[in-house]
Amino acid sequence: MLSLIGILIALLVVCSLPSFGEENPQEGAAPSEQVGRIKISSIPPGAKVKLDGKRIGITPMILHGVPEGSHVVRLSLRGYPDYVTRINSEKGRDSEMNIALPKKVYFKWIEQYSQAITSSIVLPGKGQIDHGHTRGWYYFLAYFGTAGYTIYQANAYSSSESDFNNALERYHDENTTPEEVVRRFRNVTRAREDMIRHKDNYDLGLKTAIGIWAINMIDVVFFTVDRPVIYASNPQTFALYTNPIEKRIGLRLNF
Protein backbone atom coordinates (compact mmCIF):
# COMPACT_ATOMS: atom_id res chain seq x y z
CA MET A 1 0.00 0.00 0.00
CA LEU A 2 2.79 2.37 0.94
CA SER A 3 4.65 1.50 -2.24
CA LEU A 4 1.58 2.32 -4.32
CA ILE A 5 1.27 5.72 -2.65
CA GLY A 6 4.95 6.38 -3.31
CA ILE A 7 4.56 5.53 -7.00
CA LEU A 8 1.61 7.96 -7.32
CA ILE A 9 3.57 10.76 -5.66
CA ALA A 10 6.51 10.17 -8.00
CA LEU A 11 4.25 10.31 -11.05
CA LEU A 12 2.75 13.60 -9.90
CA VAL A 13 6.18 15.14 -9.42
CA VAL A 14 7.34 14.01 -12.86
CA CYS A 15 4.22 15.37 -14.60
CA SER A 16 4.57 18.71 -12.90
CA LEU A 17 8.12 19.22 -14.20
CA PRO A 18 8.51 20.84 -17.67
CA SER A 19 9.90 18.70 -20.42
CA PHE A 20 13.53 19.14 -21.39
CA GLY A 21 13.92 21.95 -23.94
CA GLU A 22 10.29 23.05 -23.59
CA GLU A 23 9.81 26.72 -22.75
CA ASN A 24 7.18 28.02 -20.40
CA PRO A 25 4.71 29.91 -22.65
CA GLN A 26 4.10 32.59 -20.02
CA GLU A 27 7.75 33.22 -19.40
CA GLY A 28 9.23 36.16 -21.29
CA ALA A 29 5.96 37.13 -22.97
CA ALA A 30 5.73 40.88 -23.56
CA PRO A 31 2.73 42.54 -21.93
CA SER A 32 0.06 43.65 -24.40
CA GLU A 33 0.38 47.35 -25.24
CA GLN A 34 -2.62 49.63 -25.17
CA VAL A 35 -3.92 51.12 -28.39
CA GLY A 36 -3.50 54.89 -28.79
CA ARG A 37 -5.42 57.43 -26.75
CA ILE A 38 -6.32 60.85 -28.17
CA LYS A 39 -7.37 63.92 -26.23
CA ILE A 40 -9.25 66.47 -28.34
CA SER A 41 -10.10 69.99 -27.23
CA SER A 42 -11.00 73.21 -29.02
CA ILE A 43 -11.19 76.93 -28.40
CA PRO A 44 -14.04 77.57 -27.94
CA PRO A 45 -15.24 74.17 -26.66
CA GLY A 46 -18.36 72.38 -27.83
CA ALA A 47 -17.23 71.54 -31.37
CA LYS A 48 -18.66 68.39 -32.93
CA VAL A 49 -15.98 65.76 -33.50
CA LYS A 50 -15.96 63.22 -36.31
CA LEU A 51 -13.38 60.45 -36.60
CA ASP A 52 -13.13 59.03 -40.13
CA GLY A 53 -16.55 60.49 -40.94
CA LYS A 54 -18.31 59.07 -37.86
CA ARG A 55 -19.54 61.44 -35.18
CA ILE A 56 -18.06 60.53 -31.81
CA GLY A 57 -18.89 63.45 -29.50
CA ILE A 58 -18.06 67.07 -28.71
CA THR A 59 -14.96 68.79 -27.38
CA PRO A 60 -13.33 68.44 -24.92
CA MET A 61 -13.15 64.65 -25.01
CA ILE A 62 -10.74 61.74 -24.71
CA LEU A 63 -10.81 58.84 -27.15
CA HIS A 64 -9.67 55.48 -25.82
CA GLY A 65 -8.77 52.45 -27.86
CA VAL A 66 -8.26 54.25 -31.16
CA PRO A 67 -7.09 51.66 -33.74
CA GLU A 68 -3.56 51.98 -34.99
CA GLY A 69 -3.00 53.89 -38.21
CA SER A 70 -3.90 57.20 -39.79
CA HIS A 71 -7.28 58.76 -39.02
CA VAL A 72 -9.08 61.90 -40.22
CA VAL A 73 -10.45 64.16 -37.48
CA ARG A 74 -13.02 66.86 -38.30
CA LEU A 75 -14.19 69.59 -35.92
CA SER A 76 -17.40 71.52 -36.68
CA LEU A 77 -18.83 74.42 -34.70
CA ARG A 78 -21.46 76.90 -35.80
CA GLY A 79 -19.91 80.28 -36.51
CA TYR A 80 -16.51 78.81 -37.36
CA PRO A 81 -14.97 77.05 -40.36
CA ASP A 82 -14.66 73.28 -40.19
CA TYR A 83 -11.22 72.11 -39.15
CA VAL A 84 -9.90 68.91 -40.72
CA THR A 85 -6.62 67.24 -39.84
CA ARG A 86 -5.01 63.82 -39.94
CA ILE A 87 -3.68 62.06 -36.87
CA ASN A 88 -1.58 58.91 -36.48
CA SER A 89 -2.47 56.52 -33.66
CA GLU A 90 0.23 54.18 -32.33
CA LYS A 91 0.40 51.72 -29.46
CA GLY A 92 1.80 53.19 -26.30
CA ARG A 93 1.44 56.78 -27.48
CA ASP A 94 -0.97 59.41 -26.26
CA SER A 95 -1.87 62.27 -28.58
CA GLU A 96 -3.47 65.60 -27.84
CA MET A 97 -5.17 68.07 -30.18
CA ASN A 98 -5.96 71.59 -29.00
CA ILE A 99 -7.37 73.59 -31.89
CA ALA A 100 -8.16 77.31 -31.81
CA LEU A 101 -10.92 77.80 -34.39
CA PRO A 102 -10.46 81.08 -36.34
CA LYS A 103 -13.77 82.90 -36.49
CA LYS A 104 -12.71 85.66 -38.86
CA VAL A 105 -12.53 83.13 -41.70
CA TYR A 106 -16.20 82.34 -41.14
CA PHE A 107 -17.15 86.03 -41.09
CA LYS A 108 -15.42 86.50 -44.43
CA TRP A 109 -17.34 83.52 -45.80
CA ILE A 110 -20.66 84.95 -44.56
CA GLU A 111 -19.84 88.21 -46.33
CA GLN A 112 -19.04 86.40 -49.59
CA TYR A 113 -22.14 84.23 -49.22
CA SER A 114 -24.41 87.26 -48.72
CA GLN A 115 -22.85 89.11 -51.65
CA ALA A 116 -23.32 86.12 -53.94
CA ILE A 117 -27.00 85.80 -53.00
CA THR A 118 -27.63 89.54 -53.40
CA SER A 119 -25.89 89.60 -56.78
CA SER A 120 -27.89 86.64 -58.10
CA ILE A 121 -31.17 88.12 -56.87
CA VAL A 122 -30.63 91.22 -59.01
CA LEU A 123 -28.67 89.64 -61.88
CA PRO A 124 -29.18 85.87 -62.11
CA GLY A 125 -25.87 84.09 -62.52
CA LYS A 126 -23.69 86.95 -61.29
CA GLY A 127 -23.08 85.36 -57.89
CA GLN A 128 -21.83 82.19 -59.59
CA ILE A 129 -19.68 84.18 -62.02
CA ASP A 130 -18.09 86.15 -59.16
CA HIS A 131 -17.00 82.85 -57.58
CA GLY A 132 -15.53 81.42 -60.76
CA HIS A 133 -18.43 79.16 -61.82
CA THR A 134 -18.95 79.35 -65.59
CA ARG A 135 -22.49 78.01 -65.25
CA GLY A 136 -23.40 81.49 -64.05
CA TRP A 137 -23.17 82.67 -67.66
CA TYR A 138 -25.82 80.11 -68.64
CA TYR A 139 -28.18 81.48 -66.00
CA PHE A 140 -27.39 85.04 -67.06
CA LEU A 141 -27.92 84.48 -70.79
CA ALA A 142 -30.93 82.21 -70.36
CA TYR A 143 -32.68 84.58 -67.98
CA PHE A 144 -32.12 87.77 -69.92
CA GLY A 145 -32.80 86.05 -73.24
CA THR A 146 -36.10 84.78 -71.86
CA ALA A 147 -36.84 88.15 -70.28
CA GLY A 148 -36.28 89.89 -73.62
CA TYR A 149 -38.57 87.41 -75.35
CA THR A 150 -41.22 87.94 -72.66
CA ILE A 151 -41.07 91.72 -73.03
CA TYR A 152 -41.41 91.38 -76.80
CA GLN A 153 -44.45 89.13 -76.43
CA ALA A 154 -45.98 91.53 -73.89
CA ASN A 155 -45.69 94.40 -76.37
CA ALA A 156 -47.01 92.21 -79.18
CA TYR A 157 -49.96 91.15 -77.02
CA SER A 158 -50.79 94.77 -76.21
CA SER A 159 -50.64 95.70 -79.91
CA SER A 160 -52.73 92.69 -81.01
CA GLU A 161 -55.30 93.44 -78.32
CA SER A 162 -55.63 96.97 -79.68
CA ASP A 163 -55.96 95.61 -83.24
CA PHE A 164 -58.66 93.19 -82.09
CA ASN A 165 -60.68 95.93 -80.42
CA ASN A 166 -60.42 98.12 -83.53
CA ALA A 167 -61.44 95.24 -85.82
CA LEU A 168 -64.34 94.39 -83.54
CA GLU A 169 -65.49 98.02 -83.55
CA ARG A 170 -65.40 98.18 -87.36
CA TYR A 171 -67.26 94.87 -87.56
CA HIS A 172 -70.16 96.33 -85.60
CA ASP A 173 -70.33 99.41 -87.84
CA GLU A 174 -73.79 99.50 -89.36
CA ASN A 175 -72.78 101.36 -92.53
CA THR A 176 -71.32 98.44 -94.41
CA THR A 177 -72.15 95.94 -97.12
CA PRO A 178 -72.60 92.17 -96.57
CA GLU A 179 -69.30 91.50 -98.34
CA GLU A 180 -67.55 93.98 -96.05
CA VAL A 181 -69.09 92.29 -93.01
CA VAL A 182 -67.56 88.96 -94.05
CA ARG A 183 -64.15 90.57 -94.58
CA ARG A 184 -64.30 92.40 -91.26
CA PHE A 185 -65.33 89.21 -89.47
CA ARG A 186 -62.24 87.50 -90.84
CA ASN A 187 -60.13 90.40 -89.61
CA VAL A 188 -61.67 90.08 -86.15
CA THR A 189 -60.98 86.35 -86.09
CA ARG A 190 -57.38 86.84 -87.23
CA ALA A 191 -56.77 89.61 -84.68
CA ARG A 192 -58.24 87.49 -81.89
CA GLU A 193 -55.99 84.53 -82.79
CA ASP A 194 -52.92 86.79 -82.80
CA MET A 195 -53.90 88.25 -79.45
CA ILE A 196 -54.33 84.79 -77.87
CA ARG A 197 -51.03 83.56 -79.36
CA HIS A 198 -49.05 86.49 -78.01
CA LYS A 199 -50.75 86.14 -74.62
CA ASP A 200 -49.82 82.45 -74.41
CA ASN A 201 -46.23 83.19 -75.46
CA TYR A 202 -46.03 85.95 -72.86
CA ASP A 203 -47.25 83.62 -70.11
CA LEU A 204 -44.78 80.92 -71.18
CA GLY A 205 -41.88 83.37 -71.26
CA LEU A 206 -42.78 84.80 -67.86
CA LYS A 207 -43.01 81.34 -66.24
CA THR A 208 -39.73 80.28 -67.86
CA ALA A 209 -37.94 83.40 -66.62
CA ILE A 210 -39.26 82.86 -63.09
CA GLY A 211 -38.16 79.21 -63.22
CA ILE A 212 -34.64 80.13 -64.36
CA TRP A 213 -34.41 82.73 -61.59
CA ALA A 214 -35.58 80.21 -58.98
CA ILE A 215 -33.09 77.53 -60.11
CA ASN A 216 -30.37 80.17 -60.09
CA MET A 217 -31.20 81.06 -56.48
CA ILE A 218 -31.20 77.42 -55.37
CA ASP A 219 -27.81 77.00 -56.98
CA VAL A 220 -26.27 80.10 -55.39
CA VAL A 221 -27.69 79.30 -51.94
CA PHE A 222 -26.64 75.65 -51.73
CA PHE A 223 -23.95 74.92 -54.32
CA THR A 224 -21.93 78.06 -55.12
CA VAL A 225 -20.13 79.28 -52.00
CA ASP A 226 -18.58 76.36 -50.15
CA ARG A 227 -18.44 76.45 -46.36
CA PRO A 228 -14.87 77.25 -45.30
CA VAL A 229 -12.73 74.30 -44.24
CA ILE A 230 -9.22 74.49 -42.83
CA TYR A 231 -7.17 71.44 -43.78
CA ALA A 232 -4.16 70.62 -41.62
CA SER A 233 -2.90 67.32 -42.97
CA ASN A 234 0.32 67.47 -40.96
CA PRO A 235 0.25 65.40 -37.75
CA GLN A 236 2.62 67.98 -36.23
CA THR A 237 -0.18 70.52 -35.94
CA PHE A 238 -1.03 69.20 -32.48
CA ALA A 239 0.91 68.28 -29.35
CA LEU A 240 2.30 64.78 -28.93
CA TYR A 241 3.01 62.97 -25.68
CA THR A 242 5.24 59.92 -25.81
CA ASN A 243 5.31 57.67 -22.73
CA PRO A 244 7.25 57.30 -20.53
CA ILE A 245 9.59 60.10 -21.62
CA GLU A 246 6.73 62.61 -21.99
CA LYS A 247 8.43 64.39 -24.88
CA ARG A 248 6.16 67.22 -25.96
CA ILE A 249 6.03 68.84 -29.38
CA GLY A 250 3.80 71.87 -29.94
CA LEU A 251 2.92 74.03 -32.91
CA ARG A 252 0.87 77.22 -32.87
CA LEU A 253 -1.37 77.90 -35.88
CA ASN A 254 -1.84 81.53 -36.81
CA PHE A 255 -4.72 82.58 -39.10
Secondary structure as GFF3:
##gff-version 3
##sequence-region A 1 255
A	DSSP	alpha_helix	2	16	.	.	.	ID=ss1
A	DSSP	beta_strand	36	43	.	.	.	ID=ss2
A	DSSP	beta_strand	48	51	.	.	.	ID=ss3
A	DSSP	beta_strand	54	58	.	.	.	ID=ss4
A	DSSP	beta_strand	61	66	.	.	.	ID=ss5
A	DSSP	beta_strand	69	76	.	.	.	ID=ss6
A	DSSP	beta_strand	82	89	.	.	.	ID=ss7
A	DSSP	beta_strand	93	100	.	.	.	ID=ss8
A	DSSP	alpha_helix	103	122	.	.	.	ID=ss9
A	DSSP	alpha_helix	126	130	.	.	.	ID=ss10
A	DSSP	alpha_helix	135	171	.	.	.	ID=ss11
A	DSSP	alpha_helix	178	219	.	.	.	ID=ss12
A	DSSP	pi_helix	220	224	.	.	.	ID=ss13
A	DSSP	beta_strand	229	232	.	.	.	ID=ss14
A	DSSP	three_ten_helix	235	237	.	.	.	ID=ss15
A	DSSP	beta_strand	239	242	.	.	.	ID=ss16
A	DSSP	beta_strand	247	249	.	.	.	ID=ss17
###
